[in-house]
Amino acid sequence: MMSKELKQVCIPGPLIIGAGPSGLAAAVCLKKRGVPSLILEKENCMASLWNLKTYDRLRLHLPKKFCELPYMKFPSEIPAYPTKQQFINYLEDYAKTFSIEPMFGQEVRWTKYDRGMRLWQVETKESKFLCRWLIVATGENAEPVVPEIAGISNFGGRLLHTSIYKNGADFKGSKVLVVGCGNSGMEVSLDLCNSGAQVSLVVRDKLHVLPREIFGMSTFALSMWLLKWFPVSLVDGLILLCSRMILGDTGQIGIKRPEFGPLHLKNATGKTPVLDVGAVAKIRSSEVKVVCGIRRFTAKGVEFVNGEVQEFDSVILATGYRSNVASWLKEGNFFSQKDGYPKNPFPNNWKGEDGAYSVGFTRRGLYGASIDAQRVAEDIARQWKSQTKHLHLD
């Protein structure tokens, strides 16, 4: 009965779900091609992940030239690795420059394709939107992942996800366990250590840790340049050799490398190597202690898989994020119900059936989102110019 009372709104152009970098890029690319669009955003701000769920010390992990959205560069005075706030400012300026005005507070309940009307139906709390084209741009990091670990509800200390963590000021002098050793886990461990906390870092699996820069050049940029001339296996070998020269043997500090190189793994699994910004030095000096996986939580701490039991005042879950598309997109062919990613991997991830598209599900960060946005906009613009009919609801 509620759905019958909803206000129906017909959108002549594409409807974009999500006002993060991917959604903004899609809207701008469409506008550049003369196609109007509307962005729906569940929060009350753009780039909600960056605004609401990131820690204070965060910077872009890649140089700014690899993180620019289509048609607008970063200001020249911004450093090579922009801060969190500088990136937020860039996104806000991006939207303002191209007059992109999302509708905020519009959380999508469900979306499905009506084959009789040949339109997508998108329901929010107050409205039902109808559109010919649907662009999913809610991102790979829509909601925090909280692992199911035995006894976690029994832990009596402070337990939080990195989506809530801001800085280490409140943790000075306390014993903190960081669970997860990706970029966030490493950086939060570094931040806590610099704030005077006693930090332990759970390293359960093998992973690649690389220096952010090699001989003054971005490791990412160097890798991309080398790949123009050499195969992945050779570039992996060169990058790992340089990494060992700069960081030393990470296996000696409890961080074992996988059998395959970082670029091979990225291409095969989407798993991103950690770019070190100082955490490795803290681990080498034992200011951050590497510990093994957790068997279970206790009331005052954890028991590790090696049988050792330690007490902690706080536990911070740096266990990442996941896509939530499968929870609201009622369509089974485009996105996987298992992981919330398009079933076809990059570079064929951006287009589904019946006018459905995705932007920002490439496992290649902002660079991949920009590629998606251009491809989606070009495809829709071609249809818009030849087929679009403006619909009006009474």
N, C-alpha and C positions, 0 to 999 in steps of 0.2 A: 504493500500500500504506500510505503514511503516513496518508492520510485515514481508513482503516479503523481505525487505532489511536487516533484522536482521541476525546477525551471529548465526548459529545454533551450539549448543554445546551439545554433548551427554555425560552424566555422567554415568559411569558404576555402581557406587554405589549410595547411598542415597544422595539427595540434601536437605540440611538443611537451612531453612529460619530463620535468626537471629543469631547474634554472641554475645548474652548475655550469662549468666551462663548456661541457658538451652541448647542452641545450642552448646556451648563448651563441656558441659558434654556429650551430645549425640555423638559428634564427637570422643571424647576420648573413650567412651564405645565401639563404633564401631571399632575404631582402635585397641583396646585391643583384639578384636575378629577377627582381620584380614580383616575387611571390610573398604575399602577406602570411603571417603565422601568429599563433598564440602559444605562449608558454604557461603551463600550469605548474606551480611550485607549492609543495605541502607546507614548507616553513614560511616565515615572514621575512626572509631575506634571500638574496642570491648567494650562490656558492655556500650553501648551508654547512657542508662538511668542513670547509675551510673556516667559516665564521664561528661555528658552534662546537666542533668536535676535534679540534687540533690543538696541540700543545704550543706554548708561547715561543719556544726556540726554533720551531720548524722553519726551514728554508726549502726552496725547491731543490731537489736532488740533482737536477740536470741544469746546465747553463740556460739562461733565459731565452737564447735564440732557438732552442729546441722546445720551448714551452709557450711560444707566442701563438695566439689564436689568429685565424685568417683575417687579413686586411688591417692588422694593427700591431705594430712593434712595441716593445717596452720602451719607456723613455730612456734616453742615453745615460742619465744620471743614476739609474737603478743599477746596483751591482750585478755581477755575473750570476750570482745565486740569490735571487730576491728573497726577502723575508716573507713570512706568512702575511703580514699586513700589507706589504708592498704588492704582493700578488692579489690580495683582495681588492686593493685600490685599483689595480690594473683591470680587474674584471668589472668593477663598478664603472670605471671610465669607459670600458669597452661597450657596455650596455648603453651608457649615456651618449656616447659618440654616435651610435647607430640607432638611437631612439628605440631600444628594446625595453618593453615594460611588461614583465611577467605578472600574472595574476597570483598573488600570494595567498597562503592559507587554504590551498586547494589540494587536499590529499585525495588521491585517486583510490576509490574503493574497489572498482573493477573496470575492466575494459574488454569488450568483445566485438567481433565483427558481425553485423547484421547482413546476411546475404540477400535478404529480400530488398532492403533499402540500398544495399551496396555502400554502406557507410559504417564507420567505427562508432561505437557508443562508449563514452567515457563518463563514468558516474563518480561525482564527488559528493560531499555531504549536502550541498545545496542545489547542485545542478546536474543535468545530463547533457553532455556535449556530443554533438554529431559532427563527424568530419570524414573527408575522403581519404586523408593521409594521416597516419599516426607515426610519430617519431619518439621512440623510447630513448630517453637521455638521462635516466636516473643514476647511471654509473655503476661501476664495479664495487663501489664502497658505500652502498646505501644503508647498511645496518651493521652494527658491531657483531662480531662472532664471540660468543662466550662459551668456552669448551665445557663439556660435561666431564668433570673430574671427581672421582669418588670423594665424598665428604666435604665438598666445597661449601655446602650450606652450613656446615658445622664450624667453619673457621670464625673465630671471634674477633679477629682483627679487622683492619680496614681493607676492603676488597673493591677494586674499581678497574674499569677498562680504560685504555689510553684515550678513548673518546671523551672521557671526563677529566683526565689529567691535564693540568695547565702548566705547572712548574713544580720545582722541588722545595719551595719555601716551607711548606708544611711538614716536610719529611726529615728535616735536619736532625741528625743524631739517632734516627730510628733505623731499625733493620727492615729492609725492603727487598722483596723477591719480585723480579720482573720475569714474567712468563711469556716467552716468545723472543726470538732473536733476529727478526727482520730489521728493516731500517728504523721502524718506530721503537722496537725493543732496545736496539743499540743506542739510539739517541736519547731515549728516556733514561736509560741506565747512566749515560754520560751526564745528563742533566741532574739526575739525583746525586750522583757522585760529586759533582761540582757544588751542590747545595749542602754537602756535609752528611749525606745519608750513607749507611753501610749497605752496599748493594750486592745482591747475588743475581745472576742471570741464568735462566734455564736455557740450555742449548741441548735440544733433544736429537735433532737430525743434523746431517751433514749440510753445509752451506758454503757458498762462496762469499768472502768478504774482500772487496777490492778498494784500493785508495780512490778517493773522489777524483784526484788528479794524478797524472803521471808526467813527471818532468814539466810541470806547469800547464799541461793541457788536460782538459776534461777527459776522463777515462772513456766516457760514452762517446765523445766526439772523436777521440783517437780510434776507438773501435769501429765506428762508422766509416771513417776514412780508410782504415786498413782493409775493411771488407770490400772496398771498391777494387782492390788489387789482389787480395789473397783469399783463400777458402776459410770457412769458419774454424776448422780445426787448427790451422796455422795461427790465425788471429787469437784464438783462445790460448794457445801456447805462449804467444808473445805477451799477452795481457797478464797471464799467470806468472810468467817469469818476472815481469816488471813489478807485479804485486808482491812477489816474494822478496825482491830487492828492497822494497819500500816498507812493507809491513812485517817481513820475516815469515817464518813458517807458522801459520796459524794453528796447525795441528799441535804444536807445542803448548798452546794456551787453551786447548780443549775445543777448538773449532776445526773439525776435520772437513776437508774439501770433498765434494762428490767426485765420482769417477769421470763424469763428463764435464767439459768446460762450461763457463758461465753463459756464453753466447749460444752454445748448443742447447743447454737447458732452457734458456729463455725461449728459443724457437720451438722447442719440443713440448714444453710444459707451461710456458708463460711465467715461470718462477723467476723473479728479479733478484740479481745479486745485491748484497748489502754494500753501499758506498760509505766507507768509513770517514767520519769527521772527528775522530778523536777517541772513540770507545776502545779501540784495540790497544792504544797506549795505556789506558786505565786498566785493562785486563792484564797486560804484561806486568804492570806495577802492583798487581793484586789489589788495587783499589776497587775494582769490580771483580767479583769471584764467579767463575763459570761453574755451574752445577748441572747435574744430569736431570733427566725427566722426573716428573712427579708421579708417585704411585697413588697417594691419597693425601687429602688435607686432614689435619688434626685441629683441635680447638684452638691451639696456639701457634700452629705452623704447618709444616708439611713433612711427609715421609717420602723420600726419594726412591727411585727404583733400585738403587744400590743398598737400600735398607737404612741409610742414614736419616736421622730425624733432626730437624732444626726448627727453632722458633723464629717467627717473624712478626713485626708489628703491622706490616702492610704487604699486600700482594697486588701488583699491577699487571693486568692482563693485556699484553701487547700481542693479542691473538688475531688482529686484523679485522677485516670487514668482508661483507659478501653482498652480492646482488639480491634484491628482493622482488625482481620482476615476476617470478613465478607465482608470487602470492596474489597478484592483481591482474596480470595479463591472461585472460581466459582464451588462450590460443596455444595449441600444442606443437605446431610445426616449426615455428620460428625460433623460440627460446626453449632451452632445455629446462625441464622441471627440476632437474637435479642440482644444477649449479647457477641457474639464472643467467646464463650466457647464450648468445646465439649459437645454434647447433653447428652452423658452418663457421670455421675459424677464419681469422684474418688471412687474406684480404677480402674474403667473400662473406663477411659477417654482417654487412650493413643493410642488406635488402631481404625482406621476407615476402610474403604473399599478401594480396588484397590491399596494397598500399601501406604496409607496415615496414618501418625502417628502424635501425638502431644507430646511435652515435655514442662512441666512447666505451665500447666493449671489445677492445682490440688487444688488451693486455700490453699496450704500448704507450700508456700514459697520454699526456696532452698532445703529443705529436700524432698518435694514432687517432685521437678524437678529431683533430683538424682534418686529417685525411678523410675520415668518415663524413664529416660535415660537408665537405666539398662534393663528395660523390653523391650523397643523398640530395643535396640541393640541386645539383645538375640534373639528376634523374627526375625529380619532382617538377622542376622548371620546364623540362621538355614536355611533360604531360599537361602542366598548367597552361602552357601556351596553345596547345592543340585541342584539349579536351574539357577544360574546366567549365562547369556551369555553376552559376551562383544560385544557391538554394535559399529560400526564405521560409521560415516557419511562422505561422500565424500566432 
